[in-house]
């Protein structure tokens, strides 16, 4: 049964190892509680906005508000598709596709995190490939972008292993200090040649396209 009002709630991406599911309130609670358990060491900050520095219970409340905000601010010209990553029935982290003016630019950025207990198992790479398959094959993107701080080796390792092309860098604040964020991109042709997989399936995409300014 499809959702009668908000078709994004029907969105799924499945691989043999995991499922990505659009975040409803139940999944948002699971992710908020997972984030409160820890995502990174206290002396590390992998995010441009240090949202994970906030102590509980405000961290959990902020997390819930973030997912509500993403839904409320979705328009054909600006959207963030937030997906929970589920492995063997357990919520282990989240991935997102974000874009402005996608119907014209056909480019989207990605970002993700995993709970600390689920890191180092190859889930992040599988999650990224599934996210790219949704963006390129489901939404018809021409380019995918991503970025990471130079000391975020897990993220950079996934990016390099998937064959992204370095695309410059920019200075940005991180915990009120200047840092250099490294940027990468992947064109559609590279994805189709190297990463497209027949064992990744997309569900509920067609119903979401008009909401994102795309033809069904």
ZATORDREN-145704 format. One record per residue: residue in one letter; x, y, z of N, C-alpha, C, O, CB in turn. Coordinates in steps of 0.05 Angstrom, whole numbers, plus 5000, padded with zeros to 4 digits. Each point is the difference from the previous one (the first is absolute). Last residue first. Glycine has a CB too. Example, Ala and Ser with C-alpha at 12.3 -4.5 7.8 and 13.67 -1.06 7.14 Angstrom:
BEGIN
S525749555142501650245001498550225014501050225004501449654953A498248985042498250245000501850245000502150005013494149775012
% end
This chain:
BEGIN
X514952354721499849715007500749824977500049765002496550355031X507750894985497849874986499949715008502149875002498350454959X503350465106500849834977497649874988498049955013506449975009X496750645061500150164976500849854975500950124981500250265048X497149295062502850104997500350164974502250074992499449545034X490249974997500650155024502750134998500550215012496749485015X499949704905498850274998500550175024500350254997496249544977X507249315028501150184980498650274998501450215000500049394976X496549595080501450235012500850214979500550235008501149465027X494249454944498150185014501250255012498750195005498849415004X507949724948498350144981498150205013499550224990500849384980X505649805081501250244989498150164983499850245002504649534998X494949355053498550255006501150254988499150225008499749565033X508049434966497149975004498750265007501150155016499649384999X509049934943498750255009497049955001498949884982504850404997X505949065025497350064989498950255013500550055023498749464969X510549884987498850225016497450084987499950074976504750095038X501249184948498949895025499150225019499449955023503549654972X501550544919497449894995498749895026497649955000503849944954X506050945032499749725008497149914996498150155005505549905028X504650784944497249914996499849705006501649844991497650524975X509350155033498649955025497149894997498949895019503950465000X504049904909501549885022498249895022500749815013503050494976X493150144928502149824992501149845024500449764997500850554965X492250375050498949784984502149804993499449764999497250564983X506050475064498449825017499049764984500149775009498550635019X506050274926501849845017498549815018500849775004502450614995X491950234947501349794983501949835017500149754996499650554964X496050465079498249774996501349774985499749775007496550554993X510150355057498050024978498449744997500949795008502150554969X502050115112499949764983497950054978497750055006503649645033X505450885041497749974984500149744984502249894996497350615001X504850115097500349804979497449994984497950085009505349655020X503050905053497649944984500649804978502249984990496050485020X505649935094500749904974497549904985498349865012506350015005X497950895064498149784992500749924972500050164982496450015049X508850365052499949974971498449764994500849775005503750454989X495650535094500949744990499749994970498850184988500049605055X500850925052500149974971501049734993502049905011498750594983X493849705098502750034989499949954970498449844990503650015054X490450055016500950285002502950034992501250215007495549865029X498749094954500350065028501450275004501850035017498349484994X500250384898499549755013500650045030502350045007498749684951X497750894941500349985029499349725010498249874990500750615014X505249734897497550005015500649985029501949885009495649914952X507050274930500450055028497350035014498250134990506250105001X497749164920499150265009500550035030499849805015496750224948X506249364938499650025029499150285006500250184984503349465025X497449604899500850255014499549985030499449795011499650464948X499049024983498750234988500650255016498250175003498249544978X506249144999500450245016499050254986500550034976503449755047X491949254955502150184991500350245019498050135006501149734946X497249075065499350284997502550154989502349925004494250055033X502449044986500950134975499150284995499950094977500249475006X499049755092497850004980500750164975498550014981498349945056X509149985039499649734990497849984979500049824983501450025061X500550995000502249924982499549734988500549954977502650325050X490750045038500050174976502149924980499449974976498950405052X501649215057497749914984500050164973499649884979497750005063X509150385020500649734990497749904983500649884979502150035061X496350915006501850024976500649734988500349984976501650445044X493149595060498550114978501650034974499249934979498050325054X507249455046498049814991498350104977499649854981500249985065X506950754993501049794983497949804992500049914977504450155044X496450945014497849815001500649774981498949974979497850405032X508750445001500549805020497749805004500049835018502950505004X497050414914502349834994500649795021501449804994500450584981X488149965005502450125012502449814995499649764998497650495037X494349744897500949905026502450165009501650114984496749435005X493050324928502350155012500749885027498349875012500450554963X495349434922500349955028502450155010501650104984496449445012X494750294911502250135014500149915029498049915011501750494958X496049324924499949985029502450135013502249984988495149595008X497050484902502350025017499349955029497850075009504350254959X491449604962502449994983502650015017502049904991495350344973X492049375058502150205004502249974979500449784989498650235060X491849534971501150094974502150215003500250184982495549714999X498949565085499350284996501250114974499250224992500749835057X501349024976497350075008499250284993497850044990502749645047X508349994944498049854985497250075008498250004982505149635015X504150855044500549984971497749854985499150104980505849915030X494650105086500350264987500349984970498750154986503450015056X497449045011497550155001500250264985498250084985500849715059X508849714965498149874981497350135000498750034979503749545028X504150725055500750084973498149884980499250134980505549925033X494549675076499250284997500550104972498350144989502649935060X502349084973497150004998498950284997498150044985501849545043X509350334987499349904973497050004996499050074979505249655021X498950515086500650214980499349914972498850154985504950025044X495549215042498050215002500450224980498150104988501649805061X506849424959497549894988497850215000498450024981503049525034X506650705028500449984971497549894987499150114979505849825028X495150115087500050274989500449994969498750164986503250015057X498649035010497350094996499950284986498350054983500349695058X509149704990499450034971497250104995499250024976504049635016X501250255095499049754990499450004970498949814989499250115056X504850815021502149814994499149734989501649815000500950425035X490650325027502150104982502149784995500349825017498950654999X492949535044499649894974502250084980499849934976495350065033X504150335083500249715002499749864973500549764998497650285047X501150924964502749905004500249705000501949894990499150525035X491450084919500549975028502849875003500749834984494350145027X503550574900499349755012500550015030501950145009499349624948X496950974952501349925025499149735009497749924994502950565019X499650284894499049775015501549985027502050135004497049634953X498950814938501250015027498849775016497849904994502850605004X499749984892499449795020501450055026502150135001497249544962X496850904941502149945019499149785019497649965004504150514992X495449824897499349975027502449945017502049884990493549954996X500550544908502349935018499049985028498350165009504950084961X492350104945500349715001502549915016501549824992496250164963X498050925017502849945003500649705000502249924993498250505033X490549914964501750134980502949915002501249934980495850465021X496349285060498949964973501750124978499949904977495650095043X506950145074500749754987498849964973501449904982498849915063X500850945027499550024972500749754984501150014978499850485026X502949405087498550254994499850014969502049954986499750295056X500248915036500350144975498550265000497950035013502849544963X502749435081499250285002500450144973502049954986499150055063X498448975007500450134974498950285003497850045009502049524964X503749665104498350214990500850084972502449994993496850185053X501449035043501350124976498050204988497649985005505149604987X499349815109498450154981501750114977502450045002494550085035X502949045047501050264992498150124979497749924997507049945013X493749305035502950025006501150284993502250065007498249454984X490249845034500850264989502950055007500650015024494650174979X500048834986501150205019500850254985501349994980500349655050X495349514930497850115017500950215019498350105016499649484979X508250034941498949785016497950115021500049915023504349834971X499651044966501549754995498849795019500150045024504250214961X493750824973499049785017501549754992499949924976495550305030X504550944984501349754991499449785020500550035024503250234953X491050714993501249835021501249754987498949894981497850285053X501750834920499349725000501449865024502450045004497149974946X497551025001501449875022499049715003497649955001503050495023X499750424903498749745004501649855020502249904994496050094959X500351075017501949825013498549745005498150005016504750385005X495950584912499149775016502449855011502250014990493749964982X500150884958501849975023499049775017497850015011503450484989X494349794920502650134995502049975023502350094998495350234972X493249335029501249904976502850124995501649884985493950064996X501749975120498750134977501349894975502049875001496950555026X501149465089500249874974498450154979497650035003503149525020X500150605075501350194982500449874972501350124983500950105056X493949315037498550254997501150184978498550154988500349825060X505749214975497449954988498650264994499050044977500649525048X508450505022500549904973497449954985499750064976504649745039X495350425076500650234984500549924971499150134981502950105059X496749105025497550144995500550244981498450054982499849825063X509349664984498449854981497350124994499149994977503349605040X503150845048501350004974498449844979499550104978505049945045X492849965068499350254986501250014972498850114981500850125064X502849055011497249984992499250244984498749984979500349745061X509450314999499949804979497249974989499650004975504349765046X497550785054500950134976499949814976499450084978503650215050X495049365056497850184991500950144975498350034981500250045066X507849374994497849854989497850184990498849944979502349695053X506150795011500949874976497749844987499650034976505149945042X494150415067499650194979500949894973498950064979501750315053X499749235060498249904980499650194976498449954982499349815055X511350054981497249915003498750165023501450095018499849454965X506850954964499549785019497149915000498250164992505550015037X502650254889497950085018499449765019499849784991498250544975X508149664958501250105025497950065022500750035023503050164950X494549544934500449785018501450085026500449835018499849874943X498250904965497549945013500449785021498449985019499150154940X508550524981500649815022497649925017499950045024504650164978X497350064891498550115023500449815023499249774998497450474972X508049494958500350284997498650165022501150205010499449734941X503149055066497850154987500750304998501450115017495449565001X508649615026499849944971497950184985499949994975501449555036X505150475081497550114990499949964970501250154985498750205053X505849315061499650004971497450134993498049975014504849604982X500350245094501950194989499950014969501750124987501249795053X491449505013499550285007501950204987499250234996499049605047X499249244907501550075024499650305006499650164982503849485009X488749904955502950044996501350065027498650065020500650114933X491649615040500649954971503050024996501149874981494550325006X496649645099502650084990500449934971499349784991502450175055X490350005014501949815010502950064990501949915011494549754989X496050854972500650065028502049815012501450065019494150144986X500949664908501950225000500950075028502350065004495550124955X495449175031502549904991502250225000502249955009495449714963X493550585048501149845022502849894992501849985017493549914999X499950564918500750195021501349865024502050095011494250204975X500449194943502550144992500850205022502450035005496449914947X493049615059502249805000502750144994502049945013494849704973X495450885005500649945029502349815002501850045016493450034996X501750104902501350245011500749965029502250085009495450214958X497249064989502849984993501650245010502449975008496449774951X492050295054501149775014502949974995501649955019494049834979X499550884954500550075028501249775016501750055018494650284979X505949634901497550085013500650065029502449995008494849744960X509350184940499750025029497350105008499350244996505649835007X498549314910499550285007499150025029498549835010500250264942X507749125016497250055003499650305007501350095019497749424995X508449644951499750285006497150074999498649934981506050185000X501148935037497850144988500250295009500550075023496649524977X510249504987498750215016497650114985499549954977504950165045X501349154945501050035027498450195017499949975025504549934958X494149874922500149755015500750035029499549835017501749954941X494151055001502349854991500049735015498449975019504350464970X489950454991500849755013502449884986500150004975495249925039X498251035004502249904984501049755014500650015023500750454958X489150215021501849795010502249964980499650024976496749765050X494350904999502649964986501749805015500450015024499350464959X491349915039500149734987502749944988500549784990494750275000X502650795052499949805021500149714988500549815014496850515014X502250474917502749945009500049785022502049865003499450614985X490549944975501049754987502849935009500949774996496250334966X494550435080502850055000501549754989500849835015498850495025X490749704961500750285000503050054996500850174984495349915046X499349044976498250174983500950294998499050144982497349565032X509449344993499250225018498350204983500850084979503349865051X496149004945501650244998498950225018497650015006503649874947X498848995050498350245000501750255000501850035017494649725007
% end
